[in-house]
Amino acid sequence: MFEAVEELIGEHAELEKQLADPAIHADQARARKLNKRYAELSPVIATYRSWKQAGDDIDTARELAADDPDFAAEVKELESQREELTEKLRLLLVPRDPSDDKDVILEIKAGEGGDESALFAGDLLRMYLRYAERVGWKTELIQSTESDLGGYKDVQVAVKNKGGGGATEPGQGVWARLKYEGGVHRVQRVPATESQGRIHTSAAGVLVLPEAEDVDVEINANDLRIDVYRSSGPGGQSVNTTDSAVRITHEPTGIVVSCQNEKSQLQNKEQALRILRARLLAAAQEEADQEASDARRSQVRTVDRSERVRTYNFPENRISDHRVGFKAYNLDQVLDGDLDAVIQACVDADSAAKLAAAQ
């Protein structure tokens, strides 16, 4: 049933041999790559060995049960354990997204609904920041444009794995969990500006991009047009009186990134390059990998109320994910960062689809 694991056992043993060689660690980049692959394979190999051992134990128990009926109950218990190991191994063999361990850049944009949409974008931002705090991720505000009522017209946040060194457990990385958040999020509630108590519907868009490392995307300086200009909006003395804001245009793709939050031109340029690098990585992956392209296409195209992945209904305290049929009546807790059940429903549906495709 799991013939492919035999090849993985050979690869695992070879990796173990290479990692024991001190010369390998002289090249840190190669050592990290080997260690990452070794860590990916280790739970597969351990589960496979337990699965095989359970099969041997069942055969032994059946032989003993032929002479002693008291062993019949043990056979059933061992068979149940092996079924659990079978399912666990099947899930471990589901093809992994190579970006699962990456940090992400999360973008939230207000859409239809004016000020109410911007306020909802602020609610989504707080939800993700609180979720990140719950699971131990680090966050960093990169760029934001606030609305008059305290919401956000758009905001970009970097979300990083624990310790900044990638996920500690398979499937627990920032991209592995947050990639399902991309799309149009719709809210139904009575806006703060509504005097007659009518429920309004508005929307905000969420885009999630795996953050690129320097080695992932090569940016040719000759391909960049960099413009500097005076920052607008609040910010005190230095922000509004010097040409510190930066706009970078990547001419081959036409991608434009602007940043003005930092006080110095150099800092704004560095932040804009980070965002540009992440967008170029996403574009390259879409071109190279059709599956990744499909996943990103499901994210925001236009922030339109009709194109939604999730609805947040305040009067009913209900949250609904329309892609997987998830529904719960704890919206207040979800907005306070209790997102695990919602995200896990998406993870489970994705795993089931991949398992079905692999059969």
N, C-alpha and C positions, 0 to 999 in steps of 0.2 A: 504493500500500500504506500509506503514511504521510501521507495527505492532511491529517490533523488538525495535522500539524506546521506547515503553511503558516500557520495561524492563530497558532500559538505564535511563529513568526518575526516576525509583525506585532506581537504583544504584547511580544516581546523588544526590538524596535527602539523601540517607544514608551517602554518602561521606561528604555532607554539615554538617550533624549532627555530624559526627566523628571529622571533622576539627574544629568544634566549641568547642570541649572538650579540655581544656588546657592540660590534661594529655597526649593527643596524641603527643603534641609538645615536650614532654620530650624525646621522641625517634625521633631524627631528621631524621634518615634514613627513618623511616616509614612515618613521616609527609611529607617528600619530595615525597615519592611514591604516597601518597594519593593526594597531591596537583597536581602532574603531571597528574594523572588520572582525577581529577576534571576539570583541565584546558582542557583536551582532550574532555571531554563530554559537557562542557558548550556551545560551539558554536553549537553542534548538538541539544541540548535541546532548545536553543534560536531560532534556525532556524525552528525546528519542531513546536514550539508554534506559530511562525509567520505564518507558513504554515497552521496550523489549523485555526487561526484567519482569514486568508485570505479566507478560505473556508466558514466560517460563514458569512463574509462580502459579499461574492458573493451571497449566498442564500438570504440575506436580500435585496441586490440590485435588484435581480431578482423579488422578491415579489413587491418591489416598482415600478419596471419597468412595471409590469403588469398594473398598474394604471396610471403611468406617463412615457411616452416614453422617456423623457429627461434622465432617469436613465439608458437607454440602453448603452450609451457610457461609463458610469461608470462601468457597468458589464464587458465590454470588457477590460477596463483598469485593473480591479481587476483580471480577468482571466489571463492576461498577467503577472501580478505580481506573481500570484500563480505558473505559469509555471516556472518562474525564481527561485522561492523558491523550487519548486520540484527538479529542476536540482541541485541546491546548496545542498539540503539535500542528494540527491543521492550521490554526490561527497563526502560529509562529512562521509557517511556511508561506503565508500570504505575501505576495510581493510588496516590499517596503518602498515608500516614497523616499528617494535619496535625500530630500530636503527636510525630513522629519525632525532631525536634530538641530536644525538651524534656528537662529533668532529671527524675529520678524519686524517689519515696519508695518504698523497698523494705521490706516488712513480712514477717517470718518468725515463724511461730507453731508451737510444739510441739503435737503432736496425740496420737494414740493411742500408747502405749508408755511413758508416764511419764517417769522420769529419762533413759532411753535416747533418747526422742524429743527431749528438751531438749538433750541432748548433740549429737544430729544437727543440731538447729537451729543450734547453735554452729558445727558443721562447715560448714554451708551459708553462714553469715555470713562465716566466714573465706575460703571459696571465692570469694564475691562481692567481698570486700574485696581479695583478691589479684588477681582478674581486673581490677578497676577500676585497681589499681596498674599492672598490665601495660599497659593501653591508655591510661593517663594521665588517668583520671578522678579527680575529687576526691570524698572521702566524708566524711560527718559523722554521727556517732551522735546520734540524736534522743532515743530513749527505749528503755529495756530493763528487763526483769525477769529476773534471773538465777535459775537453779535451785540447789539445794543442792550438786550435784556439779560446778558450773562451766559448765553449759550455759545455755540461754536458754528461758524459758517463752514470751517474745515479745520481739522487738527490731525497731526501726524505724530505718532508715538513709537519709539523703539521699545520692543519687549524682548528681554534677554533671559536665557536659561539660568538655572541656579549656578552661581559661581562664574557665569559667562563662558563656560567651557563645554557647552553641549549638554544634551539630556543625559541624566544618570540612569534612566531606565528606558527600554524600548517603548515607543509610543507615548512618552511623557514629555517630549520636547515641545517648545513653544509652537513651531509650525505644525507638528503632529496634532495639536489640540485646537489651535486657533484658525487653521486653514478652512474650517467649515463655517467660519463667521462671515466670509465674504458674501456680499449680496445686499439686497434692499431690505431694510428693517422698517416695518410699518408700526405706527403707534396709534391707538384709539383712546382718546381721553378728552376731558374738558380742559382746554387751555387756560393758562393763568390770565390771559387777556380776554377770555370769553365772559361777558357779563350776564348772559341769559342761561348759562348752564348747559349749553348744547355740546354734544360730543363731536369732536373733529377728528379727522384722519389725516395724518401727515407721514412723511417718510424721511429716512436718512440712509445714506449708502455707506457700506463698510468694504474696504479693499484691504486684503492681507497679502503681503509680499514677503517671501523668505529673504532675509538680509544677506547680501552677497559679501563674501570675503574678498580680499584683494586678488586672490588667485582665481576667483570664479569668472570675473569679467575684466577684460583688458580695455582700458579707456585711452585712446590716443589723444594726446593734448591738442593735436592739430585738428581734431574733429569737434572741438568745443569752441563755442562763441560765448564769451563771458562778458556780461554787462553789469555795471555797478550803478546804483542810483540811491537817492535819499529815502530812508525808511519812512513809512507813513504810520499814523496812528500813535497811541500812547507809547511812552518809553523814556521820557526824561531828556536830559540835555544832549548826551552824545548820540542817541539813536536817531534823532530827527534833524541834526545839524551837520551830519557828515554822510558821505556816500558809502554807507556800510552795507546796504542791502545788495544782494547778488542774485543775478538771474543767469543760469547756464542753459544753453541750447546745444543739444547733441545733434549736430547737423545731419549725419547719416540717417538717423531715425526720426528727427523732428521732435524728440522729447524735450520739454522745457521744464526746468525746476527752478523755483525761486525760494529764497530764504532771507528773512530780515529780523528774526528774533534775537540774534546775538548782537553784542555791541560792536564787535570788530568785523571788518570785511573778511579777514582771514577765517574767522570762526564760521561766518555765514557760508563762505565758499566750501569749507570742509563739510558742513551739514548738507549743503546742496549736493555735493559729490556723493555723499552716502546714499541719499535718496535716488539720485541718478543711477548709481551702481546697482541698487536693488531693482529699479525699474528695467534696466537693461538685462539683468539676470532673468527676470520674469519673462521678458520678451524673447530671450534666447531659448529659454526652456519651452516656451510655447511653440517655437519653430521646430525644436529638436524632438519634442516629446508630445505626441498627439494626446496622450492621456492627461498630461499636465495642462495642455491647451484646453481640453474639455472642462477640467476643474476650474480654471480661471475664467472661462467663458460664463460659468454659472455665477460669477460675481457681478458686481454692478456694471451695467451698461449705461442705463439712464436711471437716475434716482426718481422713479415713477412709482406711485402707490400700487399700480397693478402688477409690477414685477417684483414680488416680495418673496423672501425666504422665510421670514419670521414675522409674527404679529404680537405686539405687546398691548393687551387690552386691559386698561386700568379699571374700568367699572367692574369687571368680572375678576380682577386680579389674576388674569389668565395669560399664559405665554404659549404660543403655538408655533411649532416648526413645520412648515408646509411641505418640506422635502421628504420628511420621514414619518409624518403623522404624529409627532410628539405633541402632547398637550399636558399642561400642569397648571394648578391654581395657586402658585406661590410666586407670582410676579414680583412682589415686594422683596422676597429673598433673593431672587435671581438678579434683580437690579442692584442688590447689595453685594453681588459677586459670587452668589451660589450657582455657578454655571455648569458644574460637573455633569449633572443628569442630562441637561440639554445637549451638551457636547458629546457625551457618551452615546446618546441615541444616534447621533450622526456617525460617530466612529463605528458603532456596531453595524449600521446599515451599509457603510462603505466596505467593511470587512466581509459582510455577507455577500455583497455584489462581487467582490474580488474572488471569494471562494467559489462562487457559482461559475465565474468566468474561467477559473483554473481547472474546473472539472471536465 
